[in-house]
Structure formats: C-alpha cells, structure tokens
Amino acid sequence: MQRLSGLDAAFLSLETNSMHNHVAGAFIFDPSTIQDGYSFEKFRSLIEARLPLLPPYRRRVLPIPFGIHHPIWIEDPEFDLDYHVRRASLPAPGGVKELNEFAAEVIGRPLDLRRPLWELYLVEGLEGGMFAMVIKTHHAAIDGVSGAELMASFLDLSPEVREVPPENPPWKADRIPSDFELFAYGLNSLARHPKNLLMTAKQTIEAVLNISERNRMPGVKAPPAPFSAPRSILNGALTPHRKIASAELSLEDVKLVKNKFGGTVNDVVLTICGSALRDYLIDHKELPEDPLVAMVPISVRTEDQKGTLGNRVSMMLVSLETHLRDPIERLHALSEGAQRAKEQEKAIGADVLTNWVEFAAPAVAARAARLVSSFQLFDRLRPMFNVVISNVPGPNFPLYAGGARMVAMYPIGPVTEGVGLNITVMSYMGSMYFGLQSCRELVPDVDKVADYLVESLAELVKAARRVDEGKPPAARANKRPPRPGASSARAAKHLSGGEESSES
C-alpha cells in the first residue's frame, strides 16, 4: 500500500461530473517502418510487455472510509488489460479534424475510479495509412513531466523493438484491505498531522513576510493575485462537454523570436498565446480592459525525484498583457512579469502549497467541489485566472512505438472549474505541438484560437526578420484574420505522408 500525497489526492477529490481531472495526449505514428506491418494485436502485446515500465497502470485507488484521509494505491488484483486498451477507427477522411473530435469524445468521459486510472485507444483509419494513440491518465497518478517520462519508457529510440527484461521479483497483486484496516491506516496517518501542521504554518508565515517585504521594495511590481483576473467569455461554470484543437509551430521560429527580442522560449510561447487570445476575444467583441491572467504550472521536481511518479508541481500567475496592441511590447512586458512571478514563487517556496494540501480531508474537498459545480458559482464569481498554459520540453530525436515512428504528439491538459480553456505545449523533433482543450459551451470555436496561434508566431517571425534586414520591427496596425485552416495545415502533412516539418 502507498498513500497518495495531498496534491495527488486533491485531483481525485476535486473531480466532479463536469470537471474530469485526467491528462491526455494524441500521438500520431507512421507504420511504414514496422517490420511485417501494423496490427492491433501486435500493439496490445507490446503494451502488455511494457507494463513493468508503467507502474501506475496496474494500480487502483482505494478511498479511506468516511474520507478522513487521503486514499491509497494498491496493485489491482482485478487488473484487466483488455478494459484499458481499446481499438477504434476514424470516419473518412481521417484527418486532424476527425482525430480531434474523437479525442474530445474520449476526454469528455470520466475515468472509472474503481479501476487503474487510464485508458489507451489505438485509432486506425487516419489519412496516409497513419494510426494514432489517444491516451488519458488521471492527474492523481502523473503530472506533465512524469507523464512525459512515462511515455518515454513506453517508446523506443529506433524501429527495433527493445526487449524488456522480466520483472524481478514478478509483479504481485495486493490483497484488498478491509474497511476497518483502511480506517485504522487513515487514523494512524492523521496522528502525525499536528507536528506537520505547526511546521507548515511556520513556513507559511515566513513566506508571507518574505513576499510582503519584497513587494514593498521600490520599483517592484507584484504579479497577479488569485481572483484578480478580469471576467471573460473564457470563464464560467463548466459542463461535461469538450472540444479539442491542435496546432504545430516551428521551434526554430520560436527561438528566432527569443534571440531577437529577448526572454525565454516559454516567454515567447506565453506571448503567442496572449496574442491569439486577444485576437479571439476581439473577434467576439469581448476583450477585457484588464489583461488576461494565465496559470502556468511549474515543475518543482528535484534531481532526486526525477523518474518518480505523482505530482511535483507548483504554479505561478502571469499577466498575458492582452491590453497591449503591439506583440513585441507584449513580449517584453510579459517576460518581465514572468520573471517577477518566478521570483515570488521562489520566495514562497515550492513546498508551502503542497504541504497545506496534505491537511485537506478528501470528504470536505469533494463536498466543496460538488457545491461549486452544482450551484455554478463561477458564473457569478470572478475567475481565479483566465486560462491554463503549460509548456513541457520534449525530445529532439525520433521516438518509435513497436517500430512505428512517432510523427506528431499533441498533449492535452484538463480544464478546471471556472476556466474553460487549457493550452498545453510539448516540443518534439523541431516542432512545438499545441493541444487545446475547452469546455464546449464556454469556448465552442477553440479551433479559431489554434489558428491565431499560428498567425501570432508568423507575425513575430516577420518582425524578427525585419530586424535582420536592418529595418525596425513593424508595429501592429490592425488585427488580421488567420489564414484559413492554418492550425491544421502542418499537422495534415503527417497524415498525408508529406515532408515532416522538422526536416523542412
């Protein structure tokens, strides 16, 4: 038995009928490199052979009676691989649009909390003979970084399928403990709370004093506070229905902008997102006067914790400077704001938030989440933030599954109550893959946001090349509409067998 951390447990207890806390991804593969060709049975056998490298995939959660403490993981004695690995096929023409629609349907359904918390769909019928894997795993088991590491364990570095040595000792299912044993285990864990509570309270007081002192210094501008974000059409009470969109951007172009105008790759990504959301809101005549605020998850995983599962994340709030018309001015302002947010997060300390979550009783948290959802409070309250934007670095070398080369990877993060849009980014082979998940009722045309991401980067690249030519970067005169189908044009090349962007 292994107890969930407070943060892992929070992703379980805060789940409602309209908020599903699983992370997902759509991965496209070219089967032409598979010896003897693709078959569903071959890939099912591959997944079964790789289970020793995927520890969460044979574990299930057991709640503590009455929700007095965090649940525990056990090795599931009723594990059934055929429940988790499923076969699907897209309707013609099997393009990016059809794959996104399929992913939205899968992601819009909650996971069964009585089983190991994952599902994998092998999706056939894509254009150009491609196939895809659509995977969803509960956030209680992984965060963005550990999810990427888990996926890397499953994949190979060449078309040759590596052999996984037998487990030593062999995997053994756990006995399901009785309710009395679980209750006693929970009480025993609670006995350590008073000492930990005092230590966490001391850390919190020190953090508050550090932040107060720092924010009073001359010239220091504090980052956005929770619930300081403006009201927007991106925000409101969630429904269970989802939309998915995707875009592929050149990492080389992003780095060009970074090198010409300063900041980091993540600053450029946030600027692109800010520009796209500004254009989207202008389209709807709903651009707030105050700038949008993004919640940016940040990994606090230490070197010693690399390779471990569960969640090691904190967060910072960053102004997207959407009130600024010029994208270069936005990049500079956003870069400064992101640096201030990082400094404040460092002053607070990575452990303060996660330590407090340890003391949240799951029963209380779950009841609070259901009340917020049932009464649709975020239709009336100011949002804590407007959008979630997450950037996870990925490999710059090709990966293979069962001999099939991965040609595209779209990460898909969850939407949270009150916030109807999540933009998650992962780099791979010279491209940055954007996966957008939205609440269908709040952001029904999320594909337009994806189109504007492509247009926003193109605008910054044009300005950077003007600088190369010794010309001043052109200030933005008016918002321009995106090229039709821009977000899907590059990804469609993968499905039609065209040249890959990383080699163009």
Secondary structure, DSSP 8 states (H G I E B T S, - for coil): -EE--HHHHHHHHT--SS---EEEEEEEEEGGGSTT---HHHHHHHHHHHGGG-GGGGEEEE--GGG-S--EEEE-TT--HHHHEEEEE--TT--HHHHHHHHHHHHTS---TTS-SEEEEEEE--GGG-EEEEEEEETTTB-HHHHHHHHHHHSBSSSS-------SS---------HHHHHHHHHHHHTTHHHHHHHHHHHHHHHHHHHHHHHTSTT------TT-S---TTEE---S-EEEEEEEEEHHHHHHHHHHH-S-HHHHHHHHHHHHHHHHHHHTT---SS--EEEEEEE---GGGTT--B--EEEEEEE--TT-S-HHHHHHHHHHHHHHHHHHHHHH-HHHHHHHHTT--HHHHHHHHHHHHHTTGGGTS--S-SEEEEEE---SS--EETTEEEEEEEEE---BTEE-EEEEEEEETTEEEEEEEEETTTSTTHHHHHHHHHHHHHHHHHHHHHHHTT-------S-----TTHHHHHHHHHHHT---GGG-
